[in-house]
Amino acid sequence: MRSPMPHQVPRRRDAQSGPDLAGTNLARAGDHNQRVTLHAIRVNGPVTRHELSERTGLTPAAIVNITDRLLQNRLILHAGRRRGQRGQPARRFVVNPDGGFSVGLNVDRDHVTLVVVDFAGRVRARSSREIAFAQPATLHRFFRRSIGQLLAKAAIERHRLIGVGVAFPDDIARAHLPDQPTEYAAWSTVRVDDLIRHVLQVPVFIENDAAAAAIGEMQFGAGHKYRSFFYLLITAALGGGLVVDGHYFRGATGRSGEIGWLRAHGADGGDQQLQNIVSLSNLCRMLATGGHRIASPAGLVRLDAGAHAIVARWVEESSAALVAPLVAINCLINPEAILIGGRLPAALIDRLAMATNRRLAGHVGRIPAVAPIERAQLADDAPAVGAAILAFNARLLPLRDALLKPG
């Protein structure tokens, strides 16, 4: 729980007090307006001051003051002028990619990926290793050895880093995946931020991997097209994330979107967790059982005819298992789209989306709405990129509760 701000009297809450509402002060409103303007420039740039005023609802005078301040702080840059029919051509603005840098770390059961991201969302440097069920000590060594090399490769000095974001699966040791060793339970007693905090001496932000991927998609991917969507992250396990009206929705305890924990019937009719059916680990298990072993997801694009038949069976079994959960999501949430991301090759995600769309088509007219299923726009590094965005969110981008006083 956050402590009250200086000179703020804590407000007493009880079961009958209703929603916890609060006013704000000019300082917080000004910071929020600057964040909103900066976000509008990043999403819509190159953009003029007049266009920013229309998109944000702020007055032209406020936009002038804010853009001057952002220029002074080198968070935005001039991008030429837009010529109109009359008068002086209007200046256009874009975000400065060098305005800030962040590190994103994605830890999963089958790999560890590290990226350095600029403020425009571009990956400046990347390192990834296929490590099955990496132990805490292994992660610490990988991060300590890799980060210096990546910063040098990208020519970024350490003092220019805003922070480190970590995409880390919730209950990483509790989800029982095929071949998961008993010693993997070590993660139940280790905080991942404690392993890396002292390496760079910058703030560390931790997020569920599916949530981080959804946040990345919201900021740099299909979020520019859809304001409300459900995100399916297919990695070694299966996760989900919910974006509503352009904001990530966490739920009462921060565990919204946990679709992988739902129960489903497998091909043998047995009841099991959905993530034991719709996951990369299950696909690899099925391939290995059929005599086809792959070292990484990249191996899925180099398979023989026998392996292709197994992949086709996984697509059909996964799409069948997804129908009931996605019908529920359509009825309860009514998203504009359901996006699939993760470490599968793009062509395989497209096949799964097509097969699931085909099955859901039978529910059109039987339920209020059926959202289309599409491949997410970001690549398989979406959780790492989304994790890097956490530092930008904390320092530079608009937050849903920016106008509420902490209580």
C-alpha positions in Angstrom: 0.0 0.0 0.0 1.3 3.4 -0.9 1.7 5.9 1.9 -0.2 9.3 1.8 1.5 12.1 0.0 2.9 15.0 2.2 0.2 17.2 3.8 -2.5 14.8 2.6 -4.9 13.5 5.3 -5.7 9.8 4.7 -9.4 9.2 4.0 -11.2 6.6 6.0 -12.9 3.9 4.0 -15.6 1.4 5.1 -17.7 -1.2 3.4 -20.5 1.3 2.7 -18.4 4.2 1.5 -18.7 3.3 -2.2 -16.0 4.0 -4.8 -12.8 5.7 -3.6 -13.0 9.0 -5.4 -10.7 12.0 -5.1 -10.0 15.3 -6.6 -6.6 16.5 -7.8 -4.4 19.6 -7.8 -3.0 21.7 -10.6 0.4 20.0 -10.4 -0.9 16.5 -11.0 -3.3 17.8 -13.7 -0.4 19.6 -15.5 1.7 16.4 -15.4 -1.2 14.4 -16.7 -1.8 16.8 -19.6 1.9 16.7 -20.6 1.8 12.9 -20.5 -1.3 12.8 -22.6 0.2 15.2 -25.2 3.4 13.2 -25.4 1.5 10.0 -25.9 -0.7 11.7 -28.6 2.5 12.8 -30.4 4.0 9.3 -30.2 0.8 7.6 -31.6 -0.1 10.2 -34.2 3.1 11.9 -35.2 4.1 13.7 -37.2 1.3 15.9 -35.8 0.7 19.7 -35.6 -0.3 21.7 -32.5 -3.7 22.3 -34.0 -4.2 18.5 -34.4 -2.9 17.9 -30.9 -5.4 20.3 -29.5 -8.2 18.6 -31.3 -7.1 15.1 -30.2 -6.5 15.9 -26.6 -9.2 18.5 -25.9 -6.6 20.9 -24.5 -6.6 24.5 -25.4 -4.2 25.8 -28.1 -2.3 27.8 -25.5 -1.9 24.8 -23.3 -0.5 22.8 -26.2 2.0 25.5 -27.1 3.3 25.5 -23.5 3.4 21.7 -23.3 5.2 21.2 -26.7 7.7 24.0 -25.8 8.5 22.1 -22.6 8.8 18.8 -24.3 11.1 20.3 -26.9 13.2 21.8 -24.2 13.5 18.4 -22.5 14.3 16.8 -25.9 11.4 14.3 -25.6 10.0 15.5 -29.0 11.5 16.8 -32.2 10.5 19.0 -35.1 9.5 17.0 -38.1 9.2 19.7 -40.8 6.1 21.7 -41.6 2.7 20.8 -43.0 1.7 23.2 -45.8 -1.9 24.2 -46.0 -3.8 26.5 -48.3 -3.3 29.7 -46.3 -0.9 31.2 -43.8 2.4 30.0 -42.3 2.9 26.2 -42.7 2.3 24.5 -39.4 5.1 22.8 -37.5 4.9 19.1 -37.0 6.2 17.1 -34.1 7.4 13.5 -33.5 8.8 11.8 -30.4 12.5 11.8 -30.0 13.6 8.1 -30.2 16.7 9.1 -28.1 14.5 10.8 -25.5 14.7 7.8 -23.2 15.8 4.2 -23.2 14.6 1.2 -21.2 15.6 -2.4 -20.8 13.0 -5.2 -21.1 13.6 -8.7 -19.8 11.3 -11.7 -20.5 11.7 -14.8 -18.4 9.8 -17.9 -19.4 10.0 -21.6 -19.0 11.9 -22.1 -22.2 13.8 -19.0 -22.9 15.2 -15.7 -21.5 15.2 -12.6 -23.8 16.7 -9.2 -23.1 16.0 -6.1 -25.2 17.0 -2.4 -25.1 14.2 -0.2 -26.4 14.1 3.5 -27.3 11.2 5.8 -26.7 9.8 5.2 -30.2 9.4 1.5 -29.3 12.3 0.3 -31.5 14.5 -2.5 -30.3 18.1 -1.1 -30.4 19.7 -4.4 -29.2 18.6 -7.9 -28.3 19.9 -11.1 -26.8 18.0 -14.3 -26.3 18.8 -17.8 -25.1 16.8 -21.0 -25.3 17.1 -22.2 -21.7 14.7 -24.8 -20.4 13.4 -23.8 -16.9 16.2 -21.4 -16.1 17.1 -21.3 -12.4 17.4 -17.9 -10.6 21.2 -18.1 -10.6 21.2 -18.8 -14.4 19.0 -15.7 -15.0 21.3 -13.5 -12.9 24.4 -14.6 -14.8 22.7 -14.0 -18.2 21.5 -10.6 -17.3 24.8 -9.5 -15.7 26.9 -10.7 -18.7 24.5 -9.6 -21.5 23.4 -6.1 -20.5 26.8 -4.4 -20.8 27.3 -5.9 -24.2 23.9 -4.8 -25.4 24.3 -1.2 -24.2 27.7 -1.0 -25.9 26.3 -2.5 -29.1 23.5 0.2 -29.1 25.9 2.9 -28.1 23.7 3.8 -25.1 25.3 5.1 -21.8 23.9 3.6 -18.6 22.9 6.9 -17.2 20.4 7.3 -20.0 18.4 4.3 -19.0 15.0 5.1 -17.4 14.5 1.7 -15.9 14.2 -2.1 -16.4 11.0 -3.9 -16.9 10.6 -7.6 -16.3 7.9 -9.8 -17.9 7.6 -12.7 -15.6 4.8 -15.3 -15.5 2.6 -15.3 -12.4 2.8 -18.6 -10.4 5.8 -19.6 -12.6 6.6 -22.5 -10.4 2.9 -23.7 -9.9 1.9 -24.2 -13.5 2.9 -27.8 -14.1 4.1 -28.1 -17.6 5.6 -31.1 -19.4 9.1 -31.9 -18.2 9.1 -29.2 -15.5 11.8 -30.2 -12.9 11.0 -30.1 -9.2 13.9 -27.7 -8.5 12.0 -25.1 -10.6 10.1 -24.5 -7.4 13.0 -22.2 -6.3 11.2 -19.4 -8.0 8.6 -19.5 -5.3 11.1 -18.0 -2.8 13.1 -15.7 -5.1 12.1 -12.2 -6.2 13.3 -11.6 -9.8 13.9 -7.9 -9.1 16.3 -8.7 -6.3 18.4 -10.7 -8.9 18.9 -7.7 -11.2 18.3 -4.5 -9.3 21.9 -3.8 -8.4 23.3 -4.5 -11.8 22.2 -1.2 -13.4 21.1 0.8 -10.3 17.8 1.9 -12.0 14.2 1.2 -11.0 12.9 -2.3 -11.8 9.3 -2.9 -12.8 7.7 -6.3 -12.8 4.7 -7.4 -14.8 3.0 -10.6 -15.8 4.3 -11.7 -19.2 0.9 -11.8 -20.9 0.0 -8.4 -19.4 3.3 -7.0 -20.6 2.7 -8.3 -24.1 -0.8 -6.8 -24.1 0.6 -3.5 -22.9 3.2 -3.6 -25.7 0.5 -4.3 -28.3 -1.6 -1.5 -26.9 1.2 1.0 -27.1 3.0 0.0 -30.3 0.8 -2.5 -32.1 -2.9 -3.1 -32.7 -3.8 -0.7 -29.9 -3.7 2.0 -32.6 -6.5 0.1 -34.3 -8.5 -1.4 -31.4 -9.2 0.4 -28.1 -10.6 -2.8 -26.5 -9.2 -6.3 -27.1 -8.3 -9.5 -25.4 -4.7 -10.7 -25.9 -3.8 -14.4 -26.0 -0.1 -15.1 -25.4 1.1 -18.5 -26.5 4.5 -19.4 -25.1 5.6 -22.4 -23.1 2.2 -21.8 -21.3 -0.8 -19.8 -22.1 -1.6 -16.3 -20.8 -4.1 -13.6 -21.4 -4.5 -9.8 -21.1 -7.4 -7.4 -21.3 -7.3 -3.9 -22.7 -10.5 -1.8 -22.2 -10.9 1.6 -23.7 -7.2 2.0 -24.3 -6.2 1.0 -20.8 -4.9 -2.3 -19.5 -7.4 -3.8 -17.1 -5.9 -5.6 -14.1 -8.8 -6.8 -12.1 -9.4 -6.6 -8.3 -6.1 -8.4 -7.4 -4.2 -7.9 -10.6 -4.9 -11.3 -12.1 -7.3 -10.6 -14.9 -6.9 -12.5 -18.2 -5.7 -15.8 -16.6 -7.2 -17.9 -19.4 -4.5 -20.6 -19.2 -5.9 -21.8 -15.8 -9.3 -22.6 -17.2 -10.2 -26.2 -17.5 -10.7 -27.8 -20.9 -11.1 -31.3 -22.4 -8.1 -32.6 -24.4 -8.2 -34.9 -27.4 -8.4 -37.9 -25.0 -11.4 -36.4 -23.3 -9.5 -35.8 -20.0 -10.0 -32.6 -18.0 -6.9 -30.4 -17.8 -5.6 -26.8 -17.7 -6.2 -25.1 -21.0 -2.5 -24.1 -21.1 -1.6 -27.8 -21.2 -3.4 -28.0 -24.6 -2.9 -24.5 -26.2 0.8 -24.0 -25.6 4.2 -24.3 -27.3 5.2 -26.9 -24.6 2.3 -29.2 -25.6 3.1 -28.8 -29.3 6.8 -29.7 -28.6 5.7 -32.7 -26.6 3.4 -33.9 -29.3 6.2 -33.5 -31.9 8.7 -35.3 -29.6 6.3 -38.2 -29.1 6.1 -38.5 -32.9 9.9 -38.5 -33.1 10.4 -34.9 -34.1 12.4 -32.7 -31.7 13.0 -29.0 -32.2 15.5 -26.9 -30.4 13.5 -23.6 -30.6 10.3 -22.3 -32.1 12.3 -21.4 -35.3 12.4 -25.2 -35.9 8.7 -25.2 -36.6 9.3 -23.7 -40.0 11.6 -26.6 -41.0 9.5 -29.7 -40.5 8.9 -32.8 -42.7 5.5 -34.1 -43.8 5.1 -36.3 -40.8 5.7 -33.4 -38.4 3.3 -31.1 -40.4 0.6 -33.6 -39.7 1.2 -33.4 -36.0 1.2 -29.6 -36.1 -2.1 -29.7 -38.0 -3.5 -31.9 -35.2 -2.3 -29.5 -32.6 -4.0 -26.6 -34.4 -7.4 -28.5 -34.5 -7.2 -29.6 -30.9 -6.2 -26.1 -29.7 -8.9 -24.3 -31.7 -11.5 -26.8 -30.3 -10.3 -26.2 -26.7 -10.4 -22.4 -27.2 -14.0 -22.2 -28.4 -15.8 -22.3 -25.0 -13.4 -19.8 -23.3 -13.6 -17.4 -26.2 -17.4 -17.6 -26.3 -17.3 -16.6 -22.6 -14.9 -13.7 -23.4 -17.2 -12.5 -26.2 -20.2 -12.5 -24.0 -18.7 -11.1 -20.8 -16.2 -8.6 -22.2 -17.4 -7.8 -25.8 -13.9 -6.9 -27.2 -13.4 -5.4 -30.6 -10.9 -8.2 -31.4 -9.0 -11.2 -29.9 -5.3 -11.0 -30.7 -2.9 -13.9 -30.6 0.8 -13.3 -30.0 3.7 -15.3 -28.7 6.6 -17.4 -29.9 4.9 -19.4 -32.6 5.9 -18.6 -36.2 3.5 -16.0 -37.8 2.1 -18.5 -40.3 1.2 -20.9 -37.5 -0.5 -18.2 -35.5 -2.5 -17.3 -38.7 -3.5 -21.0 -39.0 -4.7 -21.2 -35.4 -6.6 -17.9 -35.8 -8.3 -19.1 -39.0 -9.3 -22.5 -37.4 -10.7 -20.8 -34.3 -12.5 -18.2 -36.3 -14.1 -21.0 -38.3 -15.3 -22.7 -35.2 -16.6 -19.5 -33.6 -18.5 -18.7 -36.8 -21.1 -21.3 -35.7 -21.9 -19.1 -32.7 -22.7 -16.0 -34.8 -26.3 -15.1 -34.1 -26.4 -17.4 -31.0 -24.5 -15.0 -28.8 -24.6 -11.2 -28.9 -21.3 -10.6 -30.7 -18.3 -12.5 -32.0 -15.0 -10.6 -32.2 -12.6 -11.5 -35.0 -9.4 -13.4 -34.0 -6.2 -11.9 -35.5 -2.4 -12.2 -35.2 -1.0 -9.5 -32.9 1.2 -7.0 -34.7 4.3 -7.2 -32.4 6.8 -10.1 -32.9 7.6 -12.8 -30.4 9.6 -10.3 -28.3 6.3 -8.6 -27.3 6.6 -9.5 -23.6 10.1 -8.1 -23.5 9.2 -4.9 -25.4 6.1 -4.6 -23.3 8.2 -4.9 -20.1 10.5 -2.2 -21.3 7.5 0.1 -21.8 6.7 -0.2 -18.0 9.5 2.3 -17.3 8.2 4.7 -19.9 4.7 4.3 -18.4 5.9 5.2 -15.0 7.9 8.3 -16.1 6.5 9.6 -19.4 3.2 8.1 -20.6 -0.4 8.7 -19.3 -1.7 6.6 -16.5 -5.3 5.8 -15.8 -5.2 7.0 -12.2 -2.9 10.1 -12.9 -5.7 12.4 -11.7 -6.4 10.5 -8.5 -4.5 11.3 -5.3 -2.8 8.2 -3.8 -4.7 7.0 -0.7 
